[in-house]
Amino acid sequence: MRLSTEETLKQLLEKEELFVLYSAAVGTDKSSGENKPKLEYKNPMLFEAPGSKIVQAWVYDTREACTSAAQAFAQQRIPAICIRYEKNGLRTMYLCLAEMGVQRILFHTGEDQGEVPMAAEEIQNIINVPDRSEAEADLSRDIQFYWQRANQNRVTPEGKVSVMAKEDENIRFACMTGSLMRSTLYIPVIVDKENKNRISLPVYMDKDAEGNIKDRQVLAFSNKMEVNRFFTEKTPTISLFKLSQIEQFLGDHADCVVINKGTTALRITKPLISKIIANEKLIAEGAPLTKEAMEVHLRYDRVFYSLYGGTMLQPKAGQKPQVLLRGPYIVEDQETFDDTYCIYESKEEAQAAAKKILEEKKLFVVVREWRNIEFANLYTLLASKAVNLIIYKKGEETVSMDLSEIVKLPDFSNIEEKQRPIVNPTLALSAQYYWQEIARMVKIEDRDEEDQELLAEKNAEFLANLKKATFYIRFDQQEKDGQKVIVFPLDTRRDAEGKIISAEYQLFTDIYEVQDFFNAAPPTITKITYAQLKQLIIPECTGFAFNPAGVDLHYSKDKMEKILNSL
């Protein structure tokens, strides 16, 4: 029987020790005089739960399990280390996780329960961890995520730079910069009591091994625990500052601000401070929405909102309704013919727009929240669907920007053709437009002549692009008569009695659709041209499904055969 949260925590608190997975950096052990490399622990490693926005940390009840996890990360070229907490230090551990914005702790136990998820607020209530500022937690979390990525070895064993690791680092840097704009920092100060309590900032000299000054630093900390961790003997006088308030104190006396010197040591240069302050002014309360301000919102905001086409599934008895997202709601401007996508500053504005679309077009769309770590994924998705214009709405103000000014699809032209990923932006866009017309909650036979013509037009555009395309299709290798043969599996659906309802081939217009559908477990895929689809029409096949994770367009075998025969 699964224990309650309180019972589980009580058992864990009674243990004499627990082990936490910490991020680490490769330092130097000078104690032996040989300057050997060693791992230096920094902060607990943070993870985002797959498929959600939940920030979590991992805690183990045995050293062996924690060390094994650290070794697994080392094989991925991510430095990690196992840290032991004794019973009397467990509260400190939970406080540290709370300060970093951890929302869930996964306890890995050797008992039958395996992973025991526990919400951070439940733990805080039980052990009386004090409330912390949300802004503090955002900054501490984003610095840690950025530091983990920046410290990861981006060079693969083959000697190549990992493009994905570098891109993730850039995304994390943008998140951290956005948090810096919103946060207040804890900074040591010198108070001159003889001069009207005038405040100045102490400057710390960072020196190399020979004693030469590398730079002059003002220290800042993202939370109180980082202050206490660095100043172990005597804590100096601390004041709270925004970055915009720090700049005037730097003058010619300091070269940079270093945040969390005792752990992740994030170095913020004067030019970067000036840029962050300028960005902060652009999006300050009451500031006009300019194109420059829009770019800051799109890169550094904490959250924004947009509209997605959705399909409402009829719930079974006792279950909640479920909505399947069918891709971003894209609109073609009737005057400029730009393919546009709207982003809203507030959820209320997005909800009002969704309501209007439902009333006017009879199309069900949902409001989707995007967190800063997801911004780049959204822009890449839009670019893969040939969207060329972003519209940002803030109250009564509206500004537009070419999507190419925010993101560009990777250039695959230099990759050998066999290895070159498939992208079909025009096809993906026409599929989205066709689905948006199909999905309107008005029966086709009940639509007026103009709407029926529009539906036929979007179908024709999709099919015209379809006939020129190459797709991805999943395949398996099987043994037959002692030889390996390639088999293209059918996605089979059955009714309650086990009878086959449909058996379809799943086709994907681009590599992004493949990644979206199969998520963390990509299958073996190959390319297939439209003309080659004719070879797949076998008796067992009932049809074809295009982009099942997105628009999920279905064509029966008979209809597809007629289309193929028209080539």
Summary of the structure (lengths in Angstrom):
residues: 567
radius of gyration: 28.0
end to end distance: 62.0
largest distance: 94.8
contacts: 1654
relative contact order: 0.06
helix: 37%
strand: 30%
